[in-house]
Amino acid sequence: MRKNIKIFIYTMELKNYTNSLNQLDPWFITGFADGESSFSILISEYKKLKVGWQVKAEFQLCLHSKDVEILYKIQEFFKGIGNISIKSNRDVAQYRVNDINSIKEILIPHFEKYPLQSAKSVDFLLFKQCVELIANKEHLNKSGLEQIIAIKAGLNLGIPDKIKLAFPHVQEIKRPEYIINDNSLNPYWVSGFVNAEGSFLVSFYKTGQINAVFSIGLNEREHPLLKKIQSFFKIGNINKVPSNNSVHYRVTSISELNTFIIPHLERYPLFGVKLNNYLIWHQIVILISNKLHLTEEGLAQLKLFRSTLNKY
């Protein structure tokens, strides 16, 4: 009987959370973009143009297709600009904005007002410079095109070899250093970033110990950001993993999860599949907190919840 009650509570929570998220907070959007977005300058040969090359700016979010509702919410937030497509053969949903006026008048003002906090902020600044040149049609002349190529060198994956061969004299700019600001993180930004990069896990040990784990794993260049997230929550540990150049922020203490992580996520909820995972994980935390996992029935219930955790 206890098992049925807990599952009922979980489904009611999911329904209530979903109904409360009709409008995403602007800081949530930025936090989510810090984790999932890309700012790209696409350059390809196009003989019909005088300079022989076509230049496009593109903002993109790419998610599992089961999270497509998030993309529709973000598109709605950005006044309907851009397009959403689903590649059913890859279970991938994409939101793309490549209209230069929409980028300049809607996207860029948003990220200026609600700034990115991760190393992606460097990509945004370079992207913004290129957008200004494109908006002024500078990409239609050789000097403007070369200026865009030079800026693109510091953006994302840099310049493809084909473009390097076509423009051997272009002086590539050095990617600016990522310097994190001293401003406090907005709690909605934190939830947006957790929605993109956070993980809710359960660890089983040979000793019989079971831990619920809240984790955020990033590239080592984002270590300053994890330190800032750690300061926001005032708990947890950060560990480096040299084998894959990553850093991980982890909270495993049940008391800290109940005192800091869960209250934050109750007040500033997640959305989509990550919300579903959080609610399942929360039930596991409840079981461990009440030591019900030490009983046969409670352990069976915990394993049942764990079997559905992080499953699409």
Contacts in CASP RR format, 6 or more apart in sequence:
PFRMAT RR
TARGET T0000
AUTHOR 0000-0000-0000
METHOD contacts of the structure
MODEL  1
MRKNIKIFIYTMELKNYTNSLNQLDPWFITGFADGESSFSILISEYKKLK
VGWQVKAEFQLCLHSKDVEILYKIQEFFKGIGNISIKSNRDVAQYRVNDI
NSIKEILIPHFEKYPLQSAKSVDFLLFKQCVELIANKEHLNKSGLEQIIA
IKAGLNLGIPDKIKLAFPHVQEIKRPEYIINDNSLNPYWVSGFVNAEGSF
LVSFYKTGQINAVFSIGLNEREHPLLKKIQSFFKIGNINKVPSNNSVHYR
VTSISELNTFIIPHLERYPLFGVKLNNYLIWHQIVILISNKLHLTEEGLA
QLKLFRSTLNKY
2 297 0 8 1.000
2 301 0 8 1.000
3 297 0 8 1.000
3 298 0 8 1.000
3 300 0 8 1.000
3 301 0 8 1.000
3 304 0 8 1.000
6 283 0 8 1.000
6 286 0 8 1.000
6 287 0 8 1.000
6 301 0 8 1.000
9 283 0 8 1.000
10 279 0 8 1.000
10 280 0 8 1.000
10 282 0 8 1.000
10 283 0 8 1.000
13 279 0 8 1.000
13 282 0 8 1.000
14 275 0 8 1.000
14 276 0 8 1.000
14 279 0 8 1.000
17 269 0 8 1.000
17 270 0 8 1.000
17 275 0 8 1.000
17 279 0 8 1.000
18 272 0 8 1.000
18 275 0 8 1.000
20 269 0 8 1.000
21 73 0 8 1.000
21 269 0 8 1.000
21 271 0 8 1.000
23 77 0 8 1.000
24 73 0 8 1.000
24 74 0 8 1.000
24 77 0 8 1.000
24 271 0 8 1.000
25 188 0 8 1.000
26 77 0 8 1.000
26 110 0 8 1.000
26 113 0 8 1.000
26 114 0 8 1.000
26 188 0 8 1.000
27 114 0 8 1.000
27 186 0 8 1.000
27 187 0 8 1.000
27 188 0 8 1.000
27 189 0 8 1.000
27 192 0 8 1.000
28 188 0 8 1.000
28 189 0 8 1.000
28 191 0 8 1.000
28 192 0 8 1.000
28 195 0 8 1.000
28 268 0 8 1.000
28 271 0 8 1.000
29 74 0 8 1.000
29 77 0 8 1.000
29 110 0 8 1.000
29 114 0 8 1.000
29 192 0 8 1.000
30 110 0 8 1.000
30 111 0 8 1.000
30 114 0 8 1.000
30 115 0 8 1.000
30 116 0 8 1.000
30 117 0 8 1.000
30 189 0 8 1.000
30 192 0 8 1.000
31 116 0 8 1.000
31 117 0 8 1.000
31 188 0 8 1.000
31 189 0 8 1.000
31 190 0 8 1.000
31 192 0 8 1.000
31 193 0 8 1.000
31 195 0 8 1.000
31 196 0 8 1.000
32 61 0 8 1.000
32 70 0 8 1.000
32 74 0 8 1.000
32 192 0 8 1.000
32 193 0 8 1.000
32 195 0 8 1.000
32 196 0 8 1.000
33 61 0 8 1.000
33 111 0 8 1.000
33 116 0 8 1.000
33 120 0 8 1.000
33 196 0 8 1.000
34 116 0 8 1.000
34 117 0 8 1.000
34 118 0 8 1.000
34 120 0 8 1.000
34 189 0 8 1.000
34 192 0 8 1.000
34 193 0 8 1.000
34 196 0 8 1.000
35 118 0 8 1.000
35 120 0 8 1.000
35 193 0 8 1.000
35 196 0 8 1.000
35 197 0 8 1.000
36 61 0 8 1.000
36 62 0 8 1.000
36 63 0 8 1.000
36 196 0 8 1.000
37 59 0 8 1.000
37 60 0 8 1.000
37 61 0 8 1.000
37 120 0 8 1.000
38 58 0 8 1.000
38 59 0 8 1.000
38 60 0 8 1.000
38 61 0 8 1.000
38 62 0 8 1.000
38 123 0 8 1.000
38 156 0 8 1.000
39 57 0 8 1.000
39 58 0 8 1.000
39 59 0 8 1.000
39 120 0 8 1.000
39 123 0 8 1.000
39 124 0 8 1.000
39 126 0 8 1.000
39 127 0 8 1.000
39 155 0 8 1.000
39 156 0 8 1.000
40 57 0 8 1.000
40 58 0 8 1.000
40 59 0 8 1.000
40 60 0 8 1.000
40 127 0 8 1.000
40 155 0 8 1.000
40 156 0 8 1.000
41 55 0 8 1.000
41 56 0 8 1.000
41 57 0 8 1.000
41 58 0 8 1.000
41 127 0 8 1.000
41 130 0 8 1.000
41 148 0 8 1.000
41 151 0 8 1.000
41 152 0 8 1.000
41 155 0 8 1.000
42 55 0 8 1.000
42 56 0 8 1.000
42 57 0 8 1.000
42 58 0 8 1.000
43 53 0 8 1.000
43 54 0 8 1.000
43 55 0 8 1.000
43 148 0 8 1.000
43 149 0 8 1.000
43 152 0 8 1.000
43 160 0 8 1.000
43 163 0 8 1.000
44 53 0 8 1.000
44 54 0 8 1.000
45 52 0 8 1.000
45 53 0 8 1.000
45 54 0 8 1.000
46 52 0 8 1.000
46 53 0 8 1.000
46 54 0 8 1.000
49 140 0 8 1.000
50 140 0 8 1.000
50 141 0 8 1.000
51 139 0 8 1.000
51 140 0 8 1.000
51 141 0 8 1.000
51 142 0 8 1.000
51 145 0 8 1.000
53 145 0 8 1.000
53 166 0 8 1.000
55 130 0 8 1.000
55 134 0 8 1.000
55 139 0 8 1.000
55 145 0 8 1.000
55 148 0 8 1.000
56 98 0 8 1.000
56 134 0 8 1.000
57 98 0 8 1.000
57 100 0 8 1.000
57 103 0 8 1.000
57 127 0 8 1.000
57 130 0 8 1.000
57 131 0 8 1.000
57 134 0 8 1.000
58 96 0 8 1.000
58 97 0 8 1.000
58 98 0 8 1.000
59 96 0 8 1.000
59 97 0 8 1.000
59 98 0 8 1.000
59 103 0 8 1.000
59 107 0 8 1.000
60 94 0 8 1.000
60 95 0 8 1.000
60 96 0 8 1.000
60 97 0 8 1.000
61 71 0 8 1.000
61 74 0 8 1.000
61 94 0 8 1.000
61 95 0 8 1.000
62 92 0 8 1.000
62 93 0 8 1.000
62 94 0 8 1.000
62 95 0 8 1.000
63 70 0 8 1.000
63 71 0 8 1.000
63 92 0 8 1.000
63 93 0 8 1.000
63 94 0 8 1.000
64 91 0 8 1.000
64 92 0 8 1.000
64 93 0 8 1.000
64 273 0 8 1.000
64 312 0 8 1.000
65 86 0 8 1.000
65 87 0 8 1.000
65 88 0 8 1.000
65 91 0 8 1.000
65 92 0 8 1.000
65 93 0 8 1.000
66 91 0 8 1.000
66 273 0 8 1.000
66 312 0 8 1.000
67 93 0 8 1.000
67 272 0 8 1.000
67 273 0 8 1.000
67 274 0 8 1.000
68 84 0 8 1.000
68 86 0 8 1.000
68 93 0 8 1.000
69 271 0 8 1.000
69 272 0 8 1.000
70 195 0 8 1.000
70 271 0 8 1.000
70 272 0 8 1.000
71 84 0 8 1.000
71 93 0 8 1.000
71 94 0 8 1.000
71 95 0 8 1.000
72 84 0 8 1.000
73 271 0 8 1.000
74 95 0 8 1.000
75 81 0 8 1.000
75 82 0 8 1.000
75 84 0 8 1.000
75 95 0 8 1.000
78 97 0 8 1.000
78 102 0 8 1.000
78 106 0 8 1.000
78 107 0 8 1.000
78 110 0 8 1.000
79 106 0 8 1.000
81 97 0 8 1.000
81 99 0 8 1.000
81 102 0 8 1.000
81 106 0 8 1.000
81 107 0 8 1.000
82 95 0 8 1.000
82 96 0 8 1.000
82 97 0 8 1.000
82 98 0 8 1.000
82 99 0 8 1.000
82 102 0 8 1.000
83 95 0 8 1.000
83 96 0 8 1.000
83 97 0 8 1.000
84 93 0 8 1.000
84 94 0 8 1.000
84 95 0 8 1.000
84 96 0 8 1.000
85 93 0 8 1.000
85 94 0 8 1.000
85 96 0 8 1.000
86 92 0 8 1.000
86 93 0 8 1.000
86 94 0 8 1.000
87 93 0 8 1.000
87 94 0 8 1.000
91 312 0 8 1.000
97 103 0 8 1.000
97 107 0 8 1.000
100 131 0 8 1.000
100 134 0 8 1.000
100 135 0 8 1.000
101 135 0 8 1.000
103 131 0 8 1.000
104 131 0 8 1.000
104 132 0 8 1.000
104 135 0 8 1.000
108 128 0 8 1.000
108 131 0 8 1.000
111 124 0 8 1.000
114 186 0 8 1.000
114 189 0 8 1.000
115 121 0 8 1.000
115 181 0 8 1.000
116 124 0 8 1.000
117 180 0 8 1.000
117 181 0 8 1.000
117 185 0 8 1.000
117 189 0 8 1.000
117 193 0 8 1.000
117 225 0 8 1.000
117 228 0 8 1.000
118 193 0 8 1.000
118 218 0 8 1.000
118 222 0 8 1.000
118 225 0 8 1.000
119 178 0 8 1.000
119 219 0 8 1.000
119 221 0 8 1.000
119 222 0 8 1.000
119 225 0 8 1.000
121 178 0 8 1.000
122 175 0 8 1.000
122 176 0 8 1.000
122 177 0 8 1.000
122 178 0 8 1.000
123 155 0 8 1.000
123 156 0 8 1.000
125 176 0 8 1.000
126 151 0 8 1.000
126 152 0 8 1.000
126 154 0 8 1.000
126 155 0 8 1.000
126 175 0 8 1.000
126 176 0 8 1.000
127 155 0 8 1.000
129 151 0 8 1.000
130 148 0 8 1.000
130 151 0 8 1.000
130 152 0 8 1.000
130 155 0 8 1.000
133 139 0 8 1.000
133 144 0 8 1.000
133 147 0 8 1.000
133 148 0 8 1.000
134 148 0 8 1.000
138 144 0 8 1.000
138 145 0 8 1.000
138 147 0 8 1.000
138 148 0 8 1.000
139 145 0 8 1.000
139 148 0 8 1.000
146 167 0 8 1.000
146 170 0 8 1.000
149 159 0 8 1.000
149 163 0 8 1.000
149 167 0 8 1.000
149 170 0 8 1.000
149 172 0 8 1.000
150 170 0 8 1.000
150 171 0 8 1.000
150 172 0 8 1.000
150 173 0 8 1.000
151 173 0 8 1.000
152 158 0 8 1.000
152 159 0 8 1.000
153 159 0 8 1.000
153 170 0 8 1.000
153 172 0 8 1.000
153 173 0 8 1.000
153 175 0 8 1.000
154 172 0 8 1.000
154 173 0 8 1.000
154 174 0 8 1.000
154 175 0 8 1.000
155 175 0 8 1.000
159 172 0 8 1.000
178 221 0 8 1.000
178 224 0 8 1.000
180 224 0 8 1.000
180 225 0 8 1.000
180 228 0 8 1.000
184 232 0 8 1.000
185 228 0 8 1.000
185 229 0 8 1.000
185 232 0 8 1.000
187 232 0 8 1.000
187 264 0 8 1.000
187 267 0 8 1.000
187 268 0 8 1.000
188 268 0 8 1.000
190 229 0 8 1.000
190 232 0 8 1.000
190 264 0 8 1.000
190 268 0 8 1.000
191 264 0 8 1.000
191 265 0 8 1.000
191 268 0 8 1.000
191 269 0 8 1.000
191 270 0 8 1.000
192 270 0 8 1.000
193 216 0 8 1.000
193 229 0 8 1.000
194 216 0 8 1.000
194 265 0 8 1.000
194 270 0 8 1.000
194 274 0 8 1.000
195 270 0 8 1.000
195 271 0 8 1.000
195 272 0 8 1.000
195 274 0 8 1.000
195 275 0 8 1.000
197 216 0 8 1.000
197 217 0 8 1.000
197 218 0 8 1.000
198 214 0 8 1.000
198 215 0 8 1.000
198 216 0 8 1.000
198 217 0 8 1.000
198 274 0 8 1.000
199 213 0 8 1.000
199 214 0 8 1.000
199 215 0 8 1.000
199 216 0 8 1.000
199 217 0 8 1.000
199 310 0 8 1.000
200 212 0 8 1.000
200 213 0 8 1.000
200 214 0 8 1.000
200 277 0 8 1.000
200 278 0 8 1.000
200 280 0 8 1.000
200 281 0 8 1.000
200 309 0 8 1.000
200 310 0 8 1.000
201 212 0 8 1.000
201 213 0 8 1.000
201 214 0 8 1.000
201 215 0 8 1.000
201 281 0 8 1.000
201 309 0 8 1.000
201 310 0 8 1.000
202 210 0 8 1.000
202 211 0 8 1.000
202 212 0 8 1.000
202 213 0 8 1.000
202 281 0 8 1.000
202 284 0 8 1.000
202 302 0 8 1.000
202 306 0 8 1.000
202 309 0 8 1.000
203 210 0 8 1.000
203 211 0 8 1.000
203 213 0 8 1.000
203 252 0 8 1.000
204 210 0 8 1.000
205 211 0 8 1.000
210 288 0 8 1.000
210 293 0 8 1.000
210 302 0 8 1.000
211 252 0 8 1.000
211 288 0 8 1.000
212 252 0 8 1.000
212 254 0 8 1.000
212 257 0 8 1.000
212 281 0 8 1.000
212 284 0 8 1.000
212 285 0 8 1.000
212 288 0 8 1.000
213 250 0 8 1.000
213 251 0 8 1.000
213 252 0 8 1.000
214 250 0 8 1.000
214 251 0 8 1.000
214 252 0 8 1.000
214 257 0 8 1.000
214 261 0 8 1.000
215 248 0 8 1.000
215 249 0 8 1.000
215 250 0 8 1.000
215 251 0 8 1.000
216 226 0 8 1.000
216 229 0 8 1.000
216 248 0 8 1.000
216 249 0 8 1.000
217 226 0 8 1.000
217 246 0 8 1.000
217 247 0 8 1.000
217 248 0 8 1.000
217 249 0 8 1.000
218 225 0 8 1.000
218 226 0 8 1.000
218 246 0 8 1.000
218 247 0 8 1.000
218 248 0 8 1.000
219 245 0 8 1.000
219 246 0 8 1.000
219 247 0 8 1.000
220 240 0 8 1.000
220 245 0 8 1.000
220 246 0 8 1.000
220 247 0 8 1.000
222 247 0 8 1.000
223 238 0 8 1.000
223 240 0 8 1.000
223 247 0 8 1.000
226 238 0 8 1.000
226 247 0 8 1.000
226 248 0 8 1.000
226 249 0 8 1.000
227 238 0 8 1.000
229 249 0 8 1.000
230 236 0 8 1.000
230 237 0 8 1.000
230 238 0 8 1.000
230 249 0 8 1.000
233 251 0 8 1.000
233 260 0 8 1.000
233 261 0 8 1.000
233 264 0 8 1.000
234 260 0 8 1.000
235 251 0 8 1.000
235 253 0 8 1.000
235 256 0 8 1.000
235 260 0 8 1.000
235 261 0 8 1.000
236 249 0 8 1.000
236 250 0 8 1.000
236 251 0 8 1.000
236 253 0 8 1.000
236 256 0 8 1.000
237 249 0 8 1.000
237 250 0 8 1.000
237 251 0 8 1.000
238 247 0 8 1.000
238 248 0 8 1.000
238 249 0 8 1.000
238 250 0 8 1.000
239 247 0 8 1.000
239 248 0 8 1.000
239 250 0 8 1.000
240 246 0 8 1.000
240 247 0 8 1.000
240 248 0 8 1.000
241 247 0 8 1.000
241 248 0 8 1.000
251 257 0 8 1.000
251 260 0 8 1.000
251 261 0 8 1.000
254 285 0 8 1.000
254 288 0 8 1.000
254 289 0 8 1.000
257 285 0 8 1.000
258 285 0 8 1.000
258 289 0 8 1.000
262 282 0 8 1.000
262 285 0 8 1.000
265 278 0 8 1.000
269 275 0 8 1.000
270 278 0 8 1.000
273 312 0 8 1.000
277 309 0 8 1.000
277 310 0 8 1.000
280 305 0 8 1.000
280 308 0 8 1.000
280 309 0 8 1.000
281 305 0 8 1.000
281 309 0 8 1.000
283 305 0 8 1.000
284 302 0 8 1.000
284 305 0 8 1.000
284 306 0 8 1.000
284 309 0 8 1.000
287 293 0 8 1.000
287 298 0 8 1.000
287 301 0 8 1.000
287 302 0 8 1.000
287 305 0 8 1.000
288 302 0 8 1.000
292 298 0 8 1.000
292 301 0 8 1.000
292 302 0 8 1.000
293 299 0 8 1.000
293 302 0 8 1.000
END
